Amino acid sequence: MSSSKTKAGTSSAKPLLISAGVALAACTLGLVSWQATAPAEKASAGSAPAAAPRSDTSAALKALARREPGDKLALGRPDAPVVLIEYSDFKCGYCGKFARDTEPELVKKYVDNGTLRIEWRNFPIFGAESEAAARAAWAAGRQDRFAAFHAAAYAEGSKEKGFAEPRLLELAREAGVPDIERFKADMAGEEATAALKKDQEEGYRIGVTSTPSFLVDGRPIAGAQPLGAFTAAIEQARAAAKQ
């Protein structure tokens, strides 16, 4: 990766623009909690889930689940008892590791049976190509091809090819986007700009500074941790939802 690593499993980059108000909100919503959940140098497959944040913070973070029926960048039922929110960048190697190794297992075990909903947040932090890839993913979603674009962009060796416009068009075709001209227009449009801004501001507001970062029903998990860390957090959230 082109950035420095803070701890194993996470990568960080300085946000381009964060207002003083956003930075203050990040502190109040638990920046320390995010840092505390970053994986240690030698995380084991049986890693415990992150410690629960304060109840008021947890409620605020849990409320970030949008549960929009028409969300093109989400997997799973809007009324699923547990929601995992993922803040990711297509140029992030650890995000790719999660996408290839962990997310498919979560889909099979929890999304397919209606337990889990996964909501994607575009959080490009590695410069112009990161933002271009995020816009492209959003544009692919307009034609119901987000999941296929996501898989193609995170395939082994994909990020090394970069995300210049010719490559993004290649990925769109690989993902089966039917109308490439519409894809190009959507990618460059104001609606894509607004969607990315909404996701980024949400992440900055709660203190996200590295990718991938996750919320499991308001519980922060930082980095591409082992599958066991996610299943433990999901199981706890599912049990809590039944109470």
Backbone as a ProteinNet text record, in pm:
[ID]
protein_1_A
[PRIMARY]
MSSSKTKAGTSSAKPLLISAGVALAACTLGLVSWQATAPAEKASAGSAPAAAPRSDTSAALKALARREPGDKLALGRPDAPVVLIEYSDFKCGYCGKFARDTEPELVKKYVDNGTLRIEWRNFPIFGAESEAAARAAWAAGRQDRFAAFHAAAYAEGSKEKGFAEPRLLELAREAGVPDIERFKADMAGEEATAALKKDQEEGYRIGVTSTPSFLVDGRPIAGAQPLGAFTAAIEQARAAAKQ
[TERTIARY]
83.6	0	87.3	29.5	109.4	112.1	40.2	35.9	108.7	131.8	195.1	90.9	134.8	44.9	53.8	-64.4	-66.2	-53.6	-136.5	-127.5	-162.2	-126.2	-153.6	-301	-332.3	-470.9	-538.8	-473.9	-533.4	-432.8	-481.9	-395.7	-458.1	-376.8	-433	-381.6	-462.1	-423.4	-492.6	-430	-487.3	-605.4	-722.4	-836.6	-805.1	-859	-830.9	-891.3	-1018.6	-1087.1	-1174	-1145.8	-1231.4	-1252.7	-1376.3	-1404.2	-1382.6	-1368.9	-1350.3	-1469.9	-1588.6	-1709	-1710.8	-1670.3	-1664.9	-1562.6	-1446.2	-1342.4	-1389.6	-1461.7	-1512.4	-1614.9	-1702	-1802	-1735.8	-1628.8	-1557.5	-1509.6	-1457.5	-1410.1	-1525.3	-1638.6	-1749.8	-1812.3	-1798.9	-1859.8	-1763.7	-1646.7	-1566.1	-1449.6	-1365.2	-1245.2	-1155.8	-1147.6	-1064.9	-1114.9	-1245.3	-1300.3	-1253.6	-1248	-1199.6	-1055.1	-971.2	-830.4	-812.5	-896.5	-884.7	-920.9	-997.8	-1039.6	-947.6	-846.1	-754	-682.8	-662.7	-603	-459.1	-417.4	-279.1	-191	-60.7	33.6	11.3	-29	-48.8	-188.4	-288.5	-426.2	-449.4	-521	-548.5	-685.4	-709.6	-838.5	-951.4	-920.8	-1024.7	-1035.6	-996.5	-1000.1	-1137	-1140	-1267.2	-1320.2	-1452.8	-1508	-1466.3	-1484.3	-1448.5	-1533.2	-1472.7	-1548.8	-1660	-1773.1	-1887.2	-1858.8	-1895.6	-1880.4	-1985.7	-1976.5	-2077.6	-2215.2	-2318.6	-2452.4	-2500	-2468.6	-2513.2	-2440.5	-2311.1	-2234.4	-2282.8	-2305.5	-2351	-2483.2	-2575.1	-2704.8	-2688.7	-2598.9	-2575.6	-2514.5	-2421.4	-2357.6	-2454.9	-2534	-2632.1	-2733.2	-2766	-2865	-2814.9	-2686.5	-2632.3	-2677.4	-2727.5	-2780	-2896.7	-2887	-2988.7	-3110.4	-3086.7	-3195.3	-3287.8	-3232.6	-3312.9	-3340.4	-3467.4	-3499.1	-3434.6	-3417.2	-3360.7	-3211.4	-3141.4	-2996.9	-2924.9	-2863.2	-2796.3	-2662.4	-2613	-2480.9	-2492.5	-2602.6	-2625.7	-2663.6	-2631.6	-2671	-2756.4	-2863	-2942.9	-3071.8	-3158	-3290	-3280.6	-3360.5	-3361.5	-3402.2	-3481.7	-3526.8	-3446.1	-3327	-3241.4	-3211.8	-3203.9	-3181.3	-3044.7	-2946.2	-2811.6	-2766.4	-2704.4	-2650.5	-2500.9	-2423.4	-2279.7	-2257.6	-2199.3	-2164	-2014	-1976.9	-1835.1	-1789.7	-1683.7	-1621.4	-1493.5	-1491.1	-1379.7	-1335.3	-1214.9	-1150.1	-1102.9	-1127	-1089.8	-938.7	-861.1	-715.4	-652.6	-735	-686.6	-669.3	-547.6	-520.5	-592.4	-604.2	-673.3	-823.8	-878	-1019	-1039.7	-944.4	-953	-945.9	-862.6	-852.1	-985.3	-1049.3	-1180	-1281.1	-1279	-1375.9	-1360.3	-1237.4	-1213.3	-1226.6	-1179	-1166.4	-1279.1	-1329.1	-1421	-1565.1	-1586.3	-1723.4	-1803.3	-1745.7	-1824	-1871.4	-1789.8	-1830.5	-1945.3	-1940.5	-2049	-2178.4	-2165.7	-2284.4	-2348.9	-2267.1	-2321	-2382.5	-2317.4	-2360.9	-2473.8	-2475.2	-2569.3	-2659.6	-2606.6	-2689.8	-2795.2	-2753.5	-2844.8	-2962.4	-2945.3	-3057.5	-3134.3	-3102.4	-3179	-3133.2	-3023.2	-2974.6	-2902.6	-2826.6	-2734.3	-2762.6	-2748.4	-2748	-2611.5	-2549.6	-2421.1	-2442.5	-2408.6	-2422.9	-2285	-2259.2	-2130.5	-2128.8	-2017.5	-1993.6	-1863.9	-1872	-1751.8	-1670.8	-1546.8	-1461.5	-1322.9	-1312.4	-1184	-1086	-972.5	-873.9	-735.1	-719.7	-588.4	-576	-645.8	-624.6	-725.6	-687.9	-780.6	-831.7	-745.7	-791.3	-886.1	-865.8	-958.9	-1097.6	-1100.8	-1229.9	-1293.2	-1212.6	-1265.9	-1326.1	-1259.5	-1311.5	-1441.1	-1448	-1570.1	-1686.7	-1661.1	-1765.4	-1808.2	-1712	-1743.2	-1828.7	-1796.1	-1874.7	-2018	-2032.2	-2165.8	-2241.2	-2173.4	-2236.6	-2277.2	-2194	-2230.5	-2354.8	-2366	-2482.5	-2611.4	-2603.9	-2724	-2784	-2702.2	-2750.2	-2747.2	-2756.7	-2764	-2642.9	-2526	-2404.6	-2297.7	-2338.7	-2239.3	-2164.5	-2236.6	-2172.1	-2070.1	-2105	-2013.3	-1893.1	-1915.8	-1804.6	-1713.7	-1773.6	-1700	-1608.4	-1662.3	-1583	-1469.1	-1495.6	-1392.3	-1282.4	-1321.8	-1224.4	-1137.2	-1190.8	-1116.2	-1054.8	-1064	-1001.5	-850.8	-789.9	-644.7	-571.5	-484.5	-404.7	-472.9	-599.6	-672.9	-622.5	-601.9	-564.2	-426.9	-342.9	-210.7	-220.2	-331.6	-352.5	-400.8	-431.3	-475.9	-622.9	-670.9	-811.1	-826	-742.1	-762	-888.7	-941.1	-1070.3	-1074.8	-973.1	-980.9	-995	-927.7	-937.6	-1076.7	-1135	-1268.9	-1372.8	-1355.2	-1446	-1429.5	-1305.3	-1279	-1347.1	-1338.7	-1402.7	-1554.8	-1608.2	-1752.9	-1799.8	-1724.5	-1760.5	-1747.6	-1641.2	-1622.1	-1737	-1790.4	-1900.2	-2035.9	-2037.4	-2162.4	-2252.6	-2194.9	-2275.3	-2330.9	-2462.4	-2518.3	-2502.8	-2511.4	-2507.3	-2382.8	-2276.6	-2148.9	-2156.4	-2231	-2242.2	-2313.3	-2417.6	-2484.7	-2390.8	-2315	-2217.7	-2120.1	-2068	-1973	-2039.3	-2161.8	-2233.1	-2263	-2308	-2336.2	-2210.1	-2101.5	-1974.6	-1929.1	-1957.9	-1912.6	-2016.8	-2133.7	-2244.8	-2245.2	-2331.8	-2343.7	-2402.7	-2486.9	-2546.6	-2440.2	-2342.6	-2231.4	-2151.1	-2127.2	-2054.1	-2124.7	-2257.5	-2334.7	-2333.3	-2342.8	-2343.4	-2210.4	-2099.6	-1968.5	-1949	-1992.9	-1978.2	-2054.9	-2175.1	-2257.4	-2185.4	-2128.8	-2058.1	-1933.3	-1856	-1731.7	-1758.7	-1854.1	-1883.3	-1932	-2008.2	-2052.7	-1932.4	-1840.1	-1722.4	-1636.9	-1610.7	-1529.7	-1597.3	-1730.6	-1804.3	-1789.7	-1776.1	-1765.5	-1620.8	-1526.6	-1386.6	-1315.5	-1370.9	-1301.8	-1181.6	-1065	-944	-866.5	-912.3	-841.6	-943.2	-897.9	-985.3	-920.7	-1003.4	-1148.2	-1183.4	-1297.6	-1353.8	-1499.2	-1547.5	-1680.3	-1757.9	-1889.2	-1980.1	-2071.1	-2081.9	-2176.8	-2279.9	-2393.5	-2497.9	-2438.7	-2355.4	-2298.3	-2168.7	-2122.1	-1996.5	-1882.2	-1781.6	-1673	-1579.1	-1537.6	-1431.8	-1339.6	-1212.9	-1116.4	-1026.2	-1014.7	-921.4	-981.3	-907.7	-952.5	-920.1	-993.5	-969.7	-1014.7	-975.9	-1014.9	-1166.1	-1213	-1355.2	-1419.1	-1348.1	-1403.9	-1442.9	-1370.7	-1404.1	-1538.9	-1566.3	-1693	-1808.5	-1786.8	-1895.9	-1932.5	-1832.8	-1861.7	-1944.9	-1907.4	-1982.6	-2123.8	-2139.1	-2271.5	-2357.9	-2300.2	-2376.6	-2423	-2336.6	-2376.7	-2487.9	-2476.4	-2579	-2710.8	-2703.1	-2825.6	-2894.6	-2816.2	-2873.1	-2937.8	-2870.9	-2926.2	-3054.8	-3063.8	-3183.3	-3304	-3280.5	-3389.6	-3446.2	-3370.9	-3413.1	-3524
-119	0	124.1	232.2	352.5	436.4	396.1	473.9	401.8	475.8	414.6	338.8	236.7	155.6	202.8	213.8	251.1	127.8	28.1	-100.7	-204.8	-330.4	-435	-438.7	-442.5	-453.7	-321.7	-208.1	-79.8	4.1	97.9	192.5	328.2	432.3	563.2	664.9	768.3	880.9	1003.1	1118.8	1240.2	1283	1305.8	1352.3	1486.5	1510.9	1633.3	1754.5	1742.3	1855.2	1806.5	1854.5	1825.3	1955.7	1997.6	2121.6	2102.2	2214.7	2206.7	2140.9	2169.1	2109.4	1959.1	1910.1	1766.6	1701.6	1765	1709	1699.9	1801.7	1799.5	1688.4	1672.7	1566.7	1430.3	1414.9	1287.6	1252.5	1352.2	1326.8	1286.3	1353.7	1323.9	1189.5	1138.8	1010.7	893.3	916.1	800.4	767.5	864.8	838	737.5	748.6	655.8	513	494.3	360.7	298.3	377.1	324.1	277.1	361.1	325.8	202.4	189.2	76.1	-56.2	-52.3	-176.8	-218.5	-137.4	-175.6	-304.8	-396.2	-525.5	-512.7	-599.6	-602.1	-661.3	-655.5	-702.8	-847.9	-931.6	-1074.1	-1115.8	-1062.4	-1098.1	-1245.3	-1312.4	-1454	-1472.5	-1592.7	-1620.5	-1615.4	-1627.4	-1624.9	-1490.9	-1383.3	-1251.8	-1220.9	-1160.1	-1120.9	-998	-976.4	-856.4	-733.3	-618.1	-493.2	-470.9	-403.8	-369.7	-272.7	-286.8	-201.9	-58	40.8	180.4	218.7	339.4	387.6	378.4	363.4	341.5	457.2	582.5	696.8	701.9	671.7	667.7	554.3	437.9	322.4	350.8	416.7	449	542.8	641.7	735.8	665.6	574.9	502.1	402.9	336.9	241.4	310.9	435.1	510.8	548.3	526.5	557.4	456.4	342	244.8	308.1	313.2	383.1	295.2	166.3	71.5	116.5	179.9	227.2	110.6	80.7	-32.2	-20.1	101.1	118.3	144	118.6	143.5	48.5	104	22.5	-30.9	22.2	-15.9	-98.1	-171.3	-251.4	-393.3	-485.9	-625.9	-664.2	-738.9	-789.1	-711.8	-768.6	-712	-581.9	-480.4	-355.9	-376.5	-481.1	-505	-613	-644	-743.1	-697.1	-788.2	-748.5	-684.9	-713.8	-660.8	-589.7	-472.9	-398.7	-376.7	-415.8	-387.9	-275.9	-166.6	-55	-60.3	-51.2	-60.8	68	130	248	202.1	209.8	149.2	232.5	200.4	266.3	156.6	174.6	71.1	58.1	156.6	145.5	87.2	52.6	-0.2	-151.5	-199.3	-341.9	-423.2	-369.7	-442	-448.4	-344.8	-349.7	-463.4	-478.8	-588.7	-723.7	-734.3	-860.6	-895	-794.6	-818.2	-859.3	-790	-817.6	-958.4	-1006.2	-1139.3	-1252.1	-1229.1	-1339.5	-1348.1	-1233.3	-1231	-1203.1	-1103	-1065	-1179.5	-1257.2	-1368.2	-1467.7	-1490.1	-1580.5	-1520.7	-1389.6	-1324.4	-1327.5	-1311.3	-1316.2	-1454.4	-1557.5	-1694	-1728.2	-1684.1	-1724.4	-1637.9	-1507.6	-1417.4	-1337.9	-1292.6	-1213.7	-1301.6	-1417.7	-1504.9	-1553.7	-1562.4	-1609.2	-1494.4	-1370.7	-1256	-1194.9	-1245.4	-1192.8	-1059.8	-1044.7	-931.8	-850.7	-721.9	-629.9	-561.6	-553.3	-484.8	-358.2	-244.2	-116	-58.2	-28.4	25.1	176.2	230.7	374.6	399.5	475.5	514.4	610.2	573.2	656.2	666.1	736.3	744.3	837.9	784.8	864.7	862.4	793.8	781.2	861.1	973.9	1063.2	1051	1108.8	1124.4	991.5	890.7	762.7	692.1	709.8	654.4	713.9	845.3	911.7	870.8	857.3	815.3	675.6	584.8	449	449.2	534.4	544.2	593.4	693.7	746	638.6	562.8	456.1	347.6	311	209.7	258.1	384	441.1	439.1	476.7	478.3	338.2	239.1	100.6	58.9	106.7	76.2	130.4	241.9	297.9	199.3	107.7	6.7	-133.1	-135	-260.2	-350.3	-289.9	-368.4	-333.5	-278.1	-243.5	-366	-471.5	-590.7	-648.4	-651.7	-705.5	-613.1	-481.1	-386.4	-398.1	-407	-423.2	-545.6	-657.6	-780.5	-764.1	-699.4	-681.1	-586.1	-478.5	-379.7	-433.6	-527.3	-584.4	-720.7	-762.8	-889.5	-882.3	-995.9	-1001.5	-936.5	-838.6	-771.4	-656.4	-630.7	-526.1	-386.2	-357.7	-221.7	-181.9	-281.9	-251.6	-194.7	-215.8	-161.7	-17.2	32.5	170.2	187	309.7	339.2	465	476.5	581.4	549.3	647.1	628	507.3	481.5	362.8	233.8	226.4	108.2	97.2	209.4	207.4	162	203.4	158.3	8.1	-37.9	-181.9	-259.7	-208.2	-274.2	-272.9	-163.3	-154.8	-260.3	-276.9	-379.4	-519	-538.3	-667	-696.3	-591.4	-606.2	-619.6	-605.1	-620.6	-499	-380.7	-257.8	-243.2	-239.8	-246.2	-119.3	-3.1	123.6	201.7	187.8	250.7	402.1	454.2	599.6	658.7	592.2	637.8	625.5	517.8	498.1	615.3	656.8	768.3	898.2	920.2	1041.5	1040.7	926.2	916.2	935.5	879.6	888.4	1034.1	1114.5	1253.9	1351.2	1300.5	1388.2	1439.9	1537.3	1600.9	1506	1412.2	1318.8	1228.3	1187.4	1108	1189.4	1316	1404.5	1415.1	1433.3	1446.2	1316.4	1202.1	1073	1048.6	1077.2	1058.8	1153	1275.9	1373.3	1328.5	1275.3	1227.4	1116.6	1020	909.3	957.2	1043.5	1091.1	1172.1	1261.8	1345.3	1261	1156.6	1066.1	999.7	948.7	883.4	977.5	1096.8	1193.4	1231.2	1243.2	1286.9	1189.2	1061	961.9	920.8	985.8	961.7	858.2	819.9	725.1	795	736.5	791.8	687.9	563.8	459.3	364.1	288.4	191.3	53.7	-52.2	-46.7	-22.1	43.9	60.9	16.5	-39.7	-101	-62.2	-66.6	-60.4	-182.5	-257.2	-368.4	-329.5	-279.3	-226.6	-128.6	-37.7	65.9	28.6	-93.7	-137.7	-121.6	-36.9	-14.4	-134.6	-163.1	-260.4	-196.1	-182.9	-117.6	-221	-215	-300.8	-431.4	-498.3	-627	-737.8	-740.7	-838.1	-977.3	-1080.6	-1217.3	-1234.4	-1333.3	-1362.1	-1375.2	-1437.9	-1459.6	-1332.6	-1223.4	-1096.4	-1045.4	-1064.1	-1018.1	-1109	-1240.2	-1330.3	-1313	-1290.2	-1270.2	-1143.7	-1035.1	-909.8	-924.3	-995.7	-1016.3	-1101.9	-1206.5	-1292.7	-1215.3	-1130.8	-1050.4	-953.7	-892.4	-797.4	-869.5	-989.1	-1064.6	-1102.6	-1144.5	-1178.6	-1058.6	-942.2	-819.6	-779.2	-801.1	-764	-847.7	-968.5	-1057.4	-1021.9	-943.7	-912	-806.9
0	0	0	-44.8	-58.7	68.1	170.1	292.3	403.9	513	628.8	707.3	781.7	863.1	1007.1	1070	1211.1	1299	1274.4	1341.5	1237.6	1264.7	1167.6	1136.1	1006.3	965.8	939.9	963.5	931.8	857.5	779.8	709.6	720.2	735.1	761.2	661.2	643	559.4	615.4	605.2	659.5	574.9	634.2	557	493.1	376.4	303.7	372.6	411.2	470.5	585.7	705.9	819.8	895.6	906.5	976.9	1125.5	1196.7	1341.5	1407	1355	1411.7	1394.9	1277.8	1253.5	1345.2	1358.8	1444.1	1589.1	1635.9	1772	1790.1	1691.3	1699.6	1702.5	1627.1	1626.5	1765.9	1836.6	1972.9	2063.7	2050.8	2140.1	2110.4	1987.1	1953.7	1966.2	2018.7	2056.8	1966.6	1934.7	1857.3	1929.3	2061.6	2139.2	2122.9	2113.4	2096.4	1965.9	1859.6	1731.9	1746.7	1805.3	1818.4	1905.5	2005.6	2097.6	2032.3	1922.4	1858.6	1745.9	1713.8	1606.7	1644.8	1547.7	1580	1624.2	1713.2	1759.1	1650.2	1670.7	1569.8	1532.5	1629.1	1602	1647.7	1579.1	1612.9	1582.9	1671	1651.4	1589.7	1534.9	1471.4	1571.8	1697.5	1799.6	1868.8	1802.8	1864.8	1921	2037.6	2098.1	2027.6	2030.6	1969.7	2046.9	1984.2	2048.4	2172.1	2269.3	2388.3	2350.9	2415.9	2383.5	2424.2	2340	2378	2481.6	2535.7	2629.2	2565.4	2647.6	2594.4	2508	2547.3	2467.9	2334.6	2337.1	2213	2124.1	2183.2	2106.9	2037.5	2106.6	2047.5	1929.3	1942.1	1832.3	1712.1	1738	1628.9	1564.8	1644.9	1592.5	1503.7	1536.2	1459.1	1319.3	1292.2	1158.8	1053.4	1094.8	997.7	922.7	790.4	710.8	682.9	660.9	636.6	523	422.1	309.6	214.7	185.3	96.7	-40.9	-90.9	-224.2	-226.6	-116.3	-110.3	-204.5	-308.2	-409.3	-361.4	-248.7	-198.5	-70	-57.9	62.8	24.3	113.8	99.4	218.8	195.3	304.8	325.3	406.5	431.4	509.6	472.3	550.6	695.3	723.1	859.9	930.9	879.8	946.2	1088.7	1184.8	1324.1	1350.3	1264.7	1284.3	1156.4	1173.3	1059.5	1078.8	979.2	975.3	874.7	919.5	832	807.8	680.7	642.6	575	627.4	568.6	498.9	365.7	291.9	173.2	126.5	14.1	-81.7	-211.2	-307.4	-327.3	-283.2	-293.1	-166.6	-70.7	57.3	47.9	68.3	59.8	165.6	287.2	393.3	366.8	301.1	261.2	161.3	69.9	-25.9	42.1	143.6	217.3	283	345.2	405.7	298.7	184.4	77.4	21.9	13.6	-45.9	55.9	178.2	273.2	375.6	418.7	532.2	492	410.5	375.4	312.4	219.6	163.6	269	372.5	479.8	561.2	583.6	656.8	576.1	444.8	359.2	367.6	355.2	358.6	493.8	600.3	734.5	789.3	754.9	819.8	724.7	611.6	520.7	454.6	408.2	334	417.4	549.7	633.3	698.1	657.9	705	835.1	893.5	1021.2	1005.8	898.1	883.3	757.6	771.2	657.4	655.7	539.6	524.9	443.5	502.1	434.1	406.3	280.7	237.1	248.5	292.9	290.6	213	107	33.9	120	149.2	234.1	171.3	57.3	-13.5	57.1	96.5	170.2	105.5	-7.2	-69.3	-199	-207.8	-319.6	-432.1	-547.4	-658.8	-713.2	-723.1	-776.9	-680.6	-551.6	-453.9	-473.9	-490.1	-509.3	-641.6	-745	-874.9	-866.4	-795.7	-780.2	-700.1	-598	-518.1	-603.8	-685.8	-774.1	-874.8	-923.3	-1019.3	-955	-832	-761.6	-741.1	-703.5	-686.5	-819.3	-928	-1060.1	-1104.1	-1074.7	-1106.6	-1029.3	-907	-825.8	-884.5	-956.4	-1019.6	-1119.2	-1167.8	-1262	-1198.5	-1067.8	-991.1	-1010.9	-1029.1	-1049	-945.8	-831.7	-730.2	-679.8	-645.8	-589.7	-687.3	-816.1	-916.2	-935.1	-932.5	-943.4	-821.4	-704.3	-578.9	-586.2	-635.2	-645.7	-745.3	-858.1	-960.5	-911.5	-844.5	-797.5	-685.3	-606.7	-495.7	-528.6	-651.7	-689.4	-666.9	-641.1	-617.2	-733	-701.7	-802.8	-873.2	-841.8	-913.9	-880.6	-752	-714.8	-768.9	-794.8	-850.2	-992.1	-1058.9	-1193.7	-1190.9	-1072.1	-1059.2	-1094.5	-1072.8	-1099.7	-1184.7	-1287.2	-1386.8	-1465.7	-1537.8	-1604.2	-1698.3	-1780.7	-1866.5	-1786.4	-1672.7	-1588.3	-1525.7	-1485.2	-1427.2	-1529.5	-1653.4	-1759.2	-1783.1	-1774.5	-1788	-1675.9	-1554.3	-1440.2	-1455.1	-1506	-1526.8	-1625.9	-1732.9	-1832	-1770.6	-1692.6	-1625.4	-1529.6	-1467.5	-1372.8	-1442	-1573.1	-1646.5	-1644	-1623.1	-1628.3	-1770	-1787.1	-1922.1	-2005.2	-1942.7	-2016.4	-1974.3	-2051.7	-2015.5	-2026.4	-2121.6	-2134	-2012.8	-1967.2	-1845.2	-1725.8	-1720.9	-1613.8	-1607.3	-1722	-1724.8	-1678.8	-1721.6	-1681.5	-1532	-1480.4	-1336.9	-1254.8	-1299.9	-1227.8	-1214.7	-1315.1	-1316.3	-1263	-1224.1	-1190.6	-1047.9	-1025.7	-894.5	-790.8	-834.5	-739.7	-678.4	-759.7	-706.7	-606.3	-638.1	-547.1	-412.7	-416.9	-293.6	-213.4	-281.5	-211.8	-141.6	-210.5	-148.6	-30.6	-47.2	61	184.1	163.9	275.9	351.6	277.7	341.9	414.7	348.9	409.4	535.7	529.3	645.9	762.9	732	838.6	905	823.3	878.9	961.1	909	982.7	1114.1	1111.3	1228.6	1344.7	1314.2	1422.3	1449	1382.3	1414.4	1330.6	1215.3	1128.1	1065	1079.9	1019.3	939.7	938.4	865.7	804.1	706.8	641.3	644.2	654.1	673.8	819.8	840.1	973.5	968.2	1077.8	1078	1202.8	1189	1302.8	1294.9	1402.9	1411.2	1515.9	1469.5	1558.6	1660.1	1612.9	1698.5	1766.1	1748.7	1810.4	1710.9	1739.6	1643.8	1632.4	1510.7	1483.7	1381.5	1413.8	1325.3	1259.8	1127.9	1056.1	1010.2	920.5	866	965.6	1073.5	1179	1134.7	1208.1	1172	1172.1	1098.2	1088.4	1225.5	1319.6	1451.7	1524.3	1500.8	1565.8	1517.2	1387.2	1331.7	1374.4	1370.3	1407.6	1555.3	1639.3	1781.3	1801.5	1732.5	1745.4	1690.7	1579.5	1520.6	1610.8	1668.1	1757.6	1881.3	1934.3	2050.3	2014.3	1895.8	1851.4	1825.2	1767.9	1742.9	1873.4	1972	2102.2	2167.2	2155.8	2214.9	2146.1	2014.3	1939.9	1978.6	2030.8	2070.6	2207.9	2283.9	2420.1	2420.9
[MASK]
+++++++++++++++++++++++++++++++++++++++++++++++++++++++++++++++++++++++++++++++++++++++++++++++++++++++++++++++++++++++++++++++++++++++++++++++++++++++++++++++++++++++++++++++++++++++++++++++++++++++++++++++++++++++++++++++++++++++++++++++++++

